[in-house]
């Protein structure tokens, strides 16, 4: 591809990724640093309406607002097959972003009206929409990208997510908007509007147009848009038709869910997807509670500023690693990157546990916890997050792609909900050993399965990967 066309393709990839990941990343972290301000807002809001809450009740309301995200995300996951498969990736994307923009308005409205109930509903709505748009984003990047750029294009999604977590974390600090909750929440309105606007100029993916809509002319135009005018569009359509031909032997879409559990190669793909995503579960607890974990480990230097800025620096390490690893994914391959970085990622949690316990004997060991969190953020961005989130779309044929995403994402979300709600009680009871039980143990089991069965997907067409999972080709 000529340089101008490559640049355009990547620009479109960035636009698609930001359209999904601004809301996702920002919403993941804007509550982290200004915890005290949000609790004060809750207290003031109820007091204004002549209702007085105890500190434990305020904590309960805050936790409900914070953790309703996972409930909404779980519900939104099941909207994806309906919108993205029946009406198209574009319809799912635009619909999700429309309501996501509404959620951004409602968040700001909740602050000026002192209505925490509106904030609760807005966060629920944003999470439902984000589940749809994120899956739309991955499907776009997987189905519209040239095969040789599919990995790095999919990495763009994680780069944008990491960047937006950094934005949310940074804006939430006292030095920026952490003490001004209206402006913190209102900040999301303009990016959410731009995310919706840009999608009207991006066509449907060529695979959906050809395989589902049977519209070869529209698919040809879509290939030219995403791959460039000089691309061999006919050759691209031939490869897509090979995937469609492989799909003909599968059961109907209505039987898709049954197939995912009864067809050996689809079941293996689902298990591999779940195993990869299991390694991402700890990130949510760390994004939401990293400051508290560090303070419990004794990192209270400079009036607790060190623990807060460590959380922000961890997001910076995460963001930096995604950029660095995007240059390696097509050369090193998905499998080696995922297995290597996940191993180091688990080691980082082990180190945090060790340093947190040693700190009880030697106070200086608490700084080892800072190092462990920074290492965790870097290795997560290096491959754990990026590869794990897009690998489900690379393991199954077209008609099962959105369904495999929904099933594996739903199982992942259940794991996140369980661990997020239990990590603080566990941490209060047994300290940092909670990481060993909730995260490290399950990840080791999943790593063994990935090491044994995960195929390499780099620079391979989907039908070739499916053949390998069927046992038609050796790894």
N, C-alpha and C positions, 0 to 999 in steps of 0.2 A: 504493500500500500504506500502511496506517496505520503510524504511527511504531513502535508496539510490535511489529508483525509484521516491519518492516524490521530492528529491533534483534535480534529473535529469529533471523531469517535470517542476519544477520552473525555472531551468537554461534555458531550452528551451523557457519558457515564457518570461524571461528577454531578451534573444537574439532576439526574435520576436518583443518585445516591443521597444527595442533600435533601431532595424532596421527601424522602422517607426518614432519613436519619437525623434531621434537625430536631423534630419533635421527640424522636426516640432518645437521642443522646441528652438533650436538654432536660427532658422530664426525668431521666434517670438520676440526675445529679443536683438539680437546683434546690432540692430540699436538704442536701447533706450539710453544708456549712451553716446556713442561717436557721438552725434548729430552734435556738432560743427565741429568735424573732417570730417564727411561725407559732411557737407555743404561746408567746405573749399576745400575738394576734388572736389566737383561739380564745384565750382568757378574756381579752378585751371585748371580743365579739359577744361572748355569752353574757359578760357583765353588762354590756350595753342593753341587752334584752332581759336584764334583771334575773339572770341565771348565774349562779356562782359554782364554779367547778373546783374540785380539789386538784392537787398536782397530779395524782394518779389518774384522774379523769381526763385531765388535759393531755397527759401522755397517751391515754387510750385513743382520744380523738385524733391526735397527731398520727399515731400508728395506723389508724384506720384510713386516714387520708393518704398516707405514704404507701401502704401495702395494698390498697384497692387497685393499684396499678396492675398487679399480677392477676387479679380476678378478671379485670377487664381484658387484659391481654389474652387470657385463656379463652374467653368468650369470642374475642375477635378472630382468633385463630380459625374458628369453624365457619366464619363468614368468608374466608379466603377461597375455599373451593367453589362456593356459590358465585361470588363475584368474579374471581379471576379465571375460573374455568368455564363458567356458563356465559358470561358477558364479555370476558376478555381482561387481560392484564391492565390495559389502559383504563377501562371503566372502573376496575377495582381501585386503581391508583387515584384517579380523580375523585371518586366517591369518598375514599378514605381521607384525602387531604381537605375536601370541603368541610367535613365534620371536624377535622383536626383544627382547622382555622376557627371554627365556632368555639371549640374547646379553649383555644388561646384567648378569645374575647371573654369567655365566661370566667377564666382564671383571674384576669385583671378585675372584672366586675365584682368577683367575690371579695376582693380586698377592699375596694372602696365602699362596698355596701355592708361590710362586716358580716358576711354570710358564709361561714365555713361549709355549710351544706352545698352551696354552689361550687366551692372549691373541690369538694368531694366528688360531685357529679362531673365536673369538668375534667378531673384527673381520670375518672372512670371512662368518660367518652374518649379522651385522648388516647388511652391505652387500647381501647377497642379498635379505634381507627389505625393506630400504629401497627397493630398486629396484621391488619390487612395490607397497609402500604409497604411494610417491610417485606412481606412475602412477595408483593408485586415487584418490588425493587430487585430482589434476588432473581425472580423469574425473568425480568427484563435483562439483567446483566448476563444471565446464563444463556438465554435464548436469542438475544440480539447481537451478542458480541462475536467477532471472528474467533474461530476455534483457538488460534494461536495466542489470542489475548484474553481468553475467557477467565483464566485464573487471576490475572492482574486486574481485569475489569471488576471481578467480584471482590477483590481486595479493596477497591475504591470505596465500596459500601462500608467496610470496617474502618477505613481511614476517616471517612466522614462521620461515622458514629463516634469514634474516639475523639475526633476534633470537637464534636458537639458536647461530649461529656466534659471536655476540658473547658468549653465555653460556659456550660452550666455550673461547673465547679468554681471556675474563676469569678463569674458574675455573682455567685453566692457569697463570696468573701466580704468581710466588713469593709475592706478598702474600696470595693466597687458598689454593688447594689444589694448586698446582704442585709443592710439596715433599711432598705427602701423596697418593701415587698411589692408595692404596686408597680414600680418600674421594672423590677425583676420579672414579674409575671407578664407585664405588658410587652416586654422585650420580644416575646415570641410571636407577636401578631404579624409584624412585617415579614419576617422570614417564612412564616406559615403561608402568607398570601402569595409571596413570590414562588414558593414551592408548588402551589396550586396553579399559578399562572403559567409556569414553564411547561407543565404537562400537556397543555392544549396544543403545543407545537411539536410534540413527539408522537409518532405513529405507533400502532400496535406492533408486537413482535412478529417477525416473519414466520416463526414456527407455529404460533397460534393461528395466524391467517391461513397458512397452507394446510396444516394438519386438521384443525378444528373447523375453520370457516370454508376451507376448500377454495379459497380465492387466490389463485396463482398470480394474477396481475397485481393485486395489492401486496402480496408477499414479495414480489419482485421489487416493487417500489420501496418497501420497507428495508430490504437488503441493501439497496442503493443508498438509503438514508443512513443506515447504521454502519455499513462497510465501506461506503464511498462509491462514486460513479465508476471508478476504474476496476472495481472488484469483479470477480467472476461470479456474478449473481446466479447464473444458471447452474454453475457447479455447486453453489451453496444450497440451492433449492433441491438439487439431486441428492445431497447428503441428508437434507431434511426429509425427503421422500423415502429414503432408506430407513430412517427412524420410524416414519409413519407406516412403512411396510412391516417393520418388526412389530409394531403395535397391533396389527391386524390379527395376530395370533392370540392376543390377550383377550380376557373376558371384557364384557361391556363396562362402561364407566359406573353404572349402577352397582355393579358387583365389585367396584374398586376396593372398598374397605375390606371385604371378605378376602379378596385376592392378596391384599397386603399381608394378611396373616396366614394364608394357606399356600400361596405360591412360594416355593423355596427361595428363589432369587429375589423376590420382592420382600419376603420376610427378612432375608439376610441384609438387604439394603436398609430396611427400617431399623434393624438392630444396630447396624453400623452407624446410622445417622444418630440414633439415641446415644450410643456409646461416645461418639465424638462430642455431642452437645452436653453430655453429663459433665465434661471437664470445664464447661463454662459456668456451671451453677454457682460457684463460690464468688464470682465477680459481683453479683447483685448485693450480697451481704456486705462485701467489702466496699462497694460504691456507697451504700447507704450508711454503713457503720464504721468505716475505717478510722475516723477521728476518735470514736469511742473505744475501739480496740486498742489504739495507740495510747490513749490516756489511761486505760486499764493496765497497760503494760508499763506505765510509769513515765511515758513521754509527755511530760507536762511543762517542759522548759518554756521560758519566755511567755508566761501566762497562757499556756496552751496553744500558742501560735505555731509552734513546731509541728504539733500533731495535725493541725488544720492545713498547714502548707505542705506537709508530707502527702496528704490526700490529693491536693492539687498537683503536686509534682508527680505523683503516681500516674495521674491522668495524662500528664505531659509525656512520661515515659511510654505509656500505652500508645499515644498518638504517634510519637516518634518511631516506635517499633513497627507500626503498621506501614508507615511510609518506606522504611528500610526493607522490610520483608516483601513488599510488593514488587521490588526489583529482583527478588530471588525466586518467587513462586513458580515462574515458568521454567527456570533453569534447574532449580533444586528439586522441584516436584512437590505435590501436595503431601504425599505420604511421609517422606523424610522430614519435611518441615513440621507437620503436625505431631509426629511421634517424638521428635527431638525437643521441640518447644514445650510440649505438654509435660514431658518428663521433668524439665527444669522448672516449669510452672508449679508442679506438685512439690518439688524440692523447696521452692520458695515458701510454701505454706508450712512445710516441715521445719524450715529454719526459723520462721516466725514463732512457731510453737516452742522450739528449743530455746531461742533467745528470751522469750517471754518468761519461761520457767527459770532460766539461769539468772535472769535479772533480780530474782528474789534473793540470790546470794551475792551477786555482783551487780551493782546498780548500772554500771556502764554498759552492760549487755543490752539494755533497752534500745540503744542505738542500732543494734543488730536487727531489731524489729522494723526500724525505718528502712534499713537496707533490704530486708526481706520483702516489704511491700513494694518498694521500687522495682525489685527484681520480678515480682509477681506481675506488676503492670506491664513491664517491658516484654516479658515472655508471653503474656496473654495477647498483646498486640502483635507479637512476632508471628503467630500462627494459630494459637489456640482458638481465639475468637474468629478471625477471618475465615479460616478453612472450615471450622466446625459448622459455621452458619450457612455456608453455601454448598457444602458437600452433599446434603440430602437431595439437592436438585441435580446432581451429577450422576446419581446412582440408579435412576429409574427412567423409563420411557416417558414421553410427553404426557400421556393421559393420567399417569400416576404421580406426576411431579408435584403438583400443588397438594395432592392428598398426602404424599410422603412428608412434605413440609409440615402440613397441619398436624399429622399424627406425632411426628418427632418433636415439633415445637410444643405441642400440648403436653406430652410426657415430660419434656424439659421444664415447662412452666409449672407443672405439678411439683417437680423436684425443687424448683426455686421457691415456690410458696411454702412447702414443708420446711425447708432449711432456713428460709428467711424468718419465718415465725418462730422457729425453735432455736436459732443460733444464739440469741441473747440469753434466754433462760439456761441453755447449755453452757454458755460462756460464763455466766454468773455462778453456775454450780461447779464446773470443773476447769474453768479457765480456758486457755488456748488449746487444751486437749480436745475441745469441741471440734476443731478443724480436722483432727485425725478421724473422728467418727463420721462427721457429716460430709466431708469433702475428699480427703485423701484416700480413705479406704475404698469408697465406690469408684474413684478415678483409677485406682490401680487395677481393679477388676475390668473396667472398660478398656484400659490400655492393653491388657493382655488380649482381649478380643480384637481390638483394632490391629494390633501387631500381627495377629494370626490371619485375618481375613480382609483387611482393607486393601482394595486394588489401587493402583496408581491411575489417576484420571487426567494427568497433564497431557495436553495436546492430543487427546483421544476423543473421537466422536462418542456420543451417548450410546449408540447401538453397539459399539465395540465394548464399552464398559459393562453393559447389560449382558452381552455374550459371556464375558468373563465370570460374572456373578452366577450365570447359568451353568458354569463349568465347561463352556465350550472352548475357553482359552486359558492358558496357564498365566499365572501372575508374573 
